[in-house]
Amino acid sequence: MIIKQLSVFLENEKARLCEVADTLAQHHINIRALSLADTTEFGILRLIVDQPDKGREVLAEAGIVVRVTNVLALSTQDAPGGALGALRVLAECGINVEYMYAYVAKVSGKAIMIMQVEDLEVAEEILRRHGFEQADFAGFGD
Amino acid sequence: MNFWNPKEECMPLEELRDLQSRRLREQVRRSYEHVECFRRRMDDKGLKPEDIRGVEDLHLLPFSYKQDLRDYYPYGLFAVPMKDVVRVHASSGTTGKRIVVGYTKNDMDMWADCMARMMVGLGVTDEDIVQVSFGYGLFTGGFGAHCGAERIGATVIPISSGNTANQIQTMVDFGSTVLCCTPSYAMYLGEEAERMGVQDRLKLRIGIFGAEPWSENMRRKIEEKLGLRAYDIYGLSEVLGPGVACECTEQAGMHVWEDHFIAETIDPDTGEVLPEGSVGELVFTSLTKEAFPVIRYRTRDICRLIREDCPCGRTHVRMSKPSGRTDDMLIIRGVNVFPSQIEEVLLKVSGNRITPNYQIVLDRVNNTDTFDINVEMSEAFFSDNVREIEALERNITEQLRSMLGIGAKVHLVNPMSIARSEGKARRVVDKRSGKI
């Protein structure tokens, strides 16, 4: 399913990363998954949190550049080749994956894949039709 | 001691003052008759041309400003019909709108004479080979230096700026003895010549450098690297171009050619004329320019006028190197840059939504200006996509290059990371002082 992700701009410095984590902790917002993309000049921190809208609000208040972006969350087997099926389907349908990261779910034997693709709705529909399991927050083991 | 126009250059002060007064009366009369902007300002003050009896009345006249050149773009301030204008030059303005100046045949003669005076005073003769590495084109530098060298019968190499390896090869092959360019470019040429191992093959004797600030320290370094004597030259296209003022062999201030220009220093806030010797904003009146005369033109340059006898024998007042500006104009690698130009580009790339906070950081590394711009990231600019942010950085860089003509390094930084004082971000951090 399509879920909300927080994207945060980071000028390359470590203190800022702490500030983001600290701000979320202070507001009792739990980080479920994260990934950091960085270039020589800057970084983008991508976060899946339990309260994305509140997360955006508190980060923005702290003067952090943040944006809510939609991503696809997919539940797969936590086993070799677990992500392969979904990726193959997307590739066959010509849907480009811009970035992805995965997270081992609390539910035993499952992993969660977070994907950014060109056309979220189309990708979601294709994966649904192919019988892939859509993850929601329940999939994170809450 | 060499002079091109000994009578004018060494004219006794009293005689010079009489000549100025005569020429000022004539210039005011002509401007009043032909230049609407000036006439209106005189009328507003209730002044008639005949109220100006001589230089003692100069302070009564209204000021003129760079903004006038934009308001009357392109030819609105010309005092002669276009059939008498034989040349125009132009430079970029703060908002992309150029400013235009014009010259009659007599103006071109006067310009060549001013440049010839300087060159001859520095020891240039018809035997010299003058490499003009100032840019040719709408910028006055190239053609200004060119006409002076040609006037004294020297051999001119109109190579213009750029292509450093070719510049040095030309210097070696053609046996250039005089070099005209910006001081930072001279420094760079010196370093390159050293790197290429051709320093010993250079025949340079005299360097004429201007169009940007430089220090005594830099002068010594250039002199050492290129094996020449380096001289400072001052000018601005609104007044003439290069050749309004220049050093003599004393290297102690630039003589303003007072038979053609009157220099004043004023308090930039009150407009009050300051006694000679005090630091203030430099104001010029052109006495003989026909096509584009200026009366009490505010240069925005801060300097001091020196009315002491000069050992060279010239009686004309000297101006110190400008120590700063009364506006926010920056000179980066010889190019005039206003912070408002950077604002304009940032506003444009944000789709006219916002102007992000930014800071210009200038430094000097290996004798070349570095030009960095920190831009605070904001939600309007931010994207989840790395490529889009990189494209944004490139877009800003390219637009700045096309507007300013020089490259800047753009860095996207955290919001509120640029130091603020009283809520306003500090726009310019110039670390170059002491390094130039």
Interface residues (C-beta under 8 A of the other chain):
Chain A: Q5 S7 F9 L10 E11 E13 R16 A37 T39 E41 F42 I44 R46 A60 G63 I64 V65 V66 R67 T69 E98 Q116
Chain B: M377 S378 E379 F382 S383 D384 N385 V386 I389 E390 E393 H411 L412 V413 N414 P415 M416 S417
